[in-house]
């Protein structure tokens, strides 16, 4: 068995990030920047008014001022403000040359073309002026390569002058559940059968990621059938299987992958849940064989599949953040595998939830964290600090 950290590194080494393409801003959402995104323009391009009011030369005194024109957003005043002059101005409008401050409209009284100060004067020269370049200047790096592009980044890129962005192409991921006992969700289920939950769970985990998912109907435990599926899906970026990864007579992922011409990189990780994980390649695809028990499939997908997708998509941060909280219950010694306990985080305190059984989904459904127990970690008592991961979704 290898440690999970080695398994992650070896999975990343199986395939380089996919090709770069240039797409619209909306299509870039949810992907990772393939290059640094620089400002193509300065924002604001000129000094702008932050309020409705009057632009004046406040350095010359407190008025009165004669109004000589108007400036609105998208329709700027052409000219210069001199001593004793003012310009009616609206939020977002360009501040004219010669003006140094904005007096808000509530603080003046207007009589014809003359305004007088009736309220508070600007607290300082430059009051209510958004200075040129206060947000960013042309040539600045605004978003670094590998950053995940959310709505706020898309807005920034648009304001910076971009209409398209360079990102990695969408990934192709096939999900294959194996087992004679599986039936489709919602279909009648005999006592010796179970609904197929892993495929829909994994597809749901990938729903918000830049991937095109193919969910293959559950495959029976038949060597030739599995071999044919591996061959058929070898043009995918990732083939994810669940079940059939252990050492029983019906665990056929390893022999089927090898029979189809694939190669095994490693098999078995020193982690719980999720020991019988397989990683390899066939054709263009990285093959990730996850355990069949649903909690094991969830945890290994969180720690191996999602980081692999981030790697292939060009992300700079691949692994979930390891955080710390106060432990809410005593825990015994941990053994020779890294353990991940379903847990509930509340108010900075994290405590295990339910029995530590990799087939039981109810406890997972109410969990929002995984407590991490490193290999051969000693006993912990309530109140100790403990590392944890936040569950995705």
MOFEN-V682080 format. One record per backbone hydrogen bond with DSSP energy under -1.0 kcal/mol. NH is the residue of the N-H (numbers start at 0). CO is the residue of the C=O. Records with the same first field share a line. If there is no record, write none. Layout:
BEGIN
NH=CO  CO
END
This chain:
BEGIN
1=267
6=2
7=3
8=4
9=5
10=6
11=7
12=8
13=10
17=311
20=166
22=164
24=162
27=23
28=25
29=148
30=27
32=146
33=165
36=142
38=139
39=159
42=135
47=129
48=92
49=127
52=88
53=102
54=86
55=100
57=55
59=56
60=57
64=114
65=83
66=112
67=85
70=87
71=74
74=71
80=96
84=81
85=65
86=54
87=68
88=52
89=70
91=48
92=89
94=46
98=95
99=55
100=55
101=126
102=53
104=51
106=103
107=104
108=115
110=113
113=110
114=64
115=108
117=106
118=106
126=123
128=125
129=47
132=43
133=130
134=42
135=42
138=38
139=136
141=36
142=36
145=32
146=143
148=30
153=149
154=150
155=151
156=152
157=153
158=154
159=155
160=157
161=156
164=22
166=20
168=18
170=209
172=211
173=237
174=213
175=239
177=241
178=218
181=178
182=193
186=183
192=189
193=180
195=182
200=196
201=197
202=198
203=199
204=200
205=201
208=205
210=208
211=170
213=172
215=174
218=176
221=219
225=221
226=222
227=223
228=224
229=225
230=226
231=227
232=228
235=232
236=171
237=171
238=285
239=173
240=287
241=175
242=289
250=247
251=249
252=243
255=251
256=252
257=253
258=254
259=255
260=257
261=256
262=280
264=278
265=278
267=276
268=274
269=1
270=268
271=337
276=274
277=288
278=265
279=286
280=262
281=284
283=233
284=281
285=236
286=279
287=238
288=277
289=240
294=357
296=292
297=293
298=294
299=295
300=296
301=297
302=298
303=299
305=300
307=303
308=304
309=305
310=306
311=307
312=308
313=310
314=309
315=145
322=387
324=385
325=347
326=383
327=349
330=379
333=376
337=269
338=372
339=271
340=370
342=368
343=350
345=348
348=345
349=325
350=343
352=341
356=354
359=356
364=360
366=363
367=342
368=342
369=388
370=340
371=386
372=338
375=334
376=373
379=330
382=326
383=380
385=324
387=322
388=369
390=367
END
